[in-house]
Amino acid sequence: MQTNFTLAQLADPDVNESEKILRKCVHCGFCTATCPTYLLLGDERDSPRGRIYLIKDMLENGRPATEAEVTHIDRCLSCLSCMTTCPSGVHYMHLVDHGRAHIEQTYQRPLPDRMQRKLLAEVLPYRNRFRAALLGAKAGRPFKAVLPKRLQTMLSLAPGKVHPPSRQERPGVFPAEGPRRMRVGMLVGCVQPVLNPGINEAAIRLLNRLGAEVVVSAGVGCCGALTHHLGHHEPDFAGPNVRAWMREVEGEGLDAIVITASGCGTTVKDYGFMLREHPELAEKAAKVSSLAKDITEVLAMLGLPEGAKAPRPLKVAYHSACSMQHGQKLHRPPRDLLKAAGFQVLEVPEGHICCGSAGTYNILQPELAGQLGARKAMNIESVRPDIIATGNIGCMTQIGQNTGIPIVHTVELLDWAAGGPEPEGLARVGDRVPA
């Protein structure tokens, strides 16, 4: 793609990077075939190629975003399926992140939009605030019908059960069982431990059993994905997280930083890029990104315990989250580990298409997210699984809204096969599958 940026514009590191990305695009349109919003809407502006043109026009002309541009860029899920499809290596993720930041800097959203987005940014990344919000949602559920549509959407996604803080949320060390083979840090996360603390509990149990010492470091909070995708130009949480993990690296050392939510993993693995211009943190951020691993990557390195076996013969539909298959390019580890543990792994039709969760997308774009969620559930149900496994809490919530099939995190099944407790999410399977 030909570009016409001035030298003054290219002096901006973000513009310079985006210009390089734009020049790689050859207009081939392969991306339109795998874009969920183009699949649903059939509008070129709701395809990656169309959004690339919109972002190019905004940046090249140095002008504020228009309402139409905001509409079509907001509809992007950042599922990154286009990056898997693209034969030219266009790094769409960095380009659309720049486009969103430009929108937030130059476009005045309507007041209700600003309030909703601020609420999400001020609540979801903070565990205690999120817990309080869920308790408020529980109290407000009887009045749902009279509330504004935006609040109705948020209430419909709120679970009935609110988990109190778990031991895994507090800074500390979980020692390895037997000789220590590895020392790893763990990202506890923000939304996940509130909605399902059993995921991190299972991960720590299994890692300890395999000889890994797990460290939950003081000062590590939300990964920052949520606010980053809302258009916040400076990563709100990346800096503190990098500093906290580097204290461990420079102290007793870390062999890996384990992440149990694939959306967070994609973000932490990108810290090196996000902070590349930071005079103090650039090198440290690159180090942190190099250490970041999905839990299944680390388990593949360690190997499952000898004798690990599925307690019941379950057919598992594996849903590969977009952040797992497109963001981190991880395909084999989760499937191979489930098969090694004795589960029958089923592939889901249209597995490359997003379920519609995409961080806060199912809150901000409920109509499109609803269509994608229903489509994903239909495809999963078509293979007639006993349970669904995935590696991202957002997908678990979104898919769970659209099907009655139990859904659990991959690491919960692996921990169960290795001698851990039965995942709470399997409670509804007992009547259908013989023990």
Buried (B, 14 or more C-beta within 10 A) or exposed (E): BEBEBEEEBBEBEBBEBBBBBBEBBEEEBBBBEBBBBBBBBEEBBBBBBBBBBBBBEBBBEEEBBBEEBBEBBBBBBBBBBBBBBBEEEBBBBBBBBBBBBBBBEBBEBEEEBEEBBEBBBEBBBBBEBBBEBBEEBBEBEEEEEEBEEBBEBBBBBBBEEBBEEBEBBEEEEBEBBEEEBBBBBBBBBBBBBBBBBBBBBBBBBBBBBBBBBBBBBEEBBBBBBBBBBBBBBEBBBBBBBBBBBBEBBEEEEBBBBBBBBBBBBBBBBBBBBBBBEBEEBBBBBBBBBEBBBBBBBBBBBBEBBEEBEBBBEBBBBBBBBBBBBBBBEBEEBBBBBBBBBBBBBBEBEBBBBBBBBBBBBBBBBBEBBBBBBBBBBEBBBEEEBBBBBBBBBBBBBBBBBBBEBBBBBBBBBBBBBBBBEBBEBBEEBEEEEEE
